């Protein structure tokens, strides 16, 4: 590997670590103002029931249903299209 490639690789690593640090900081700040919905066995059973295409999305939706005034924060809102509250 030549010196220019090494420098570029190091810059990329520093950039990734900086983004990870920023993301962790934002997540920590977010957890100061929101509560994570607890999940358990009954939630998993509902999430695995027919009607959901993706287990992770299903767990989020089922957990949100069990909370009053629940919101789902996601970067992938298209994955939750069509998910409606059952309550």
Helices and strands as residue ranges (DSSP letters): H 3-30, H 41-47, H 55-65, G 77-80
